[in-house]
Amino acid sequence: MHPIKRFTALALCLVLLAALAGQGALAKTACSPKYRLSARTVSAVKVDVKPKADDGVTLGGLAAEVVRQVNAERQKAGLGALRVDAELTRAACVRAREIVEKFSHTRPDGSKWSTAGTGIYGENIAMGQRTADKVMAAWLTSSGHRANIMRPGFGSIGVCALTVNGVTYWAQLFGK
């Protein structure tokens, strides 16, 4: 399936799940995701990524600000900017949804985080930070997360911020 169609299907699933959860019922939906948010865990879902026809995705405000700050940090260190990648962004949204259910670098089915998509070589996740400034501060003060942000071999990035019941879940994926 084309990345835009996959992303659109994922976003539609999240909207449907949120709407169904708000009605107190969660029926089977056409999206059939492997990992679903249950009605009891979702009362409001907001995904910070919007589809765009020309490059696959347009990052919403939170995600775009994370990318801006990542590239500013890399520039300070003399590293090249990361380009936003549609597949990494799609996979980041998958991972953000998964960490709502199980906050871990291991996926809910027990597989590695890198199996969420193709070309994924690094992952940073976080939850609870309400702003890009706060999540970036947390990642930059953690040696492992900072290493991903500053890795010279990375050339692309995908970021998703997903807010569920007032808690923001962040996924940042890196590619070559």
Summary of the structure (lengths in Angstrom):
residues: 176
radius of gyration: 15.5
end to end distance: 22.4
largest distance: 51.9
contacts: 566
relative contact order: 0.19
helix: 41%
strand: 22%
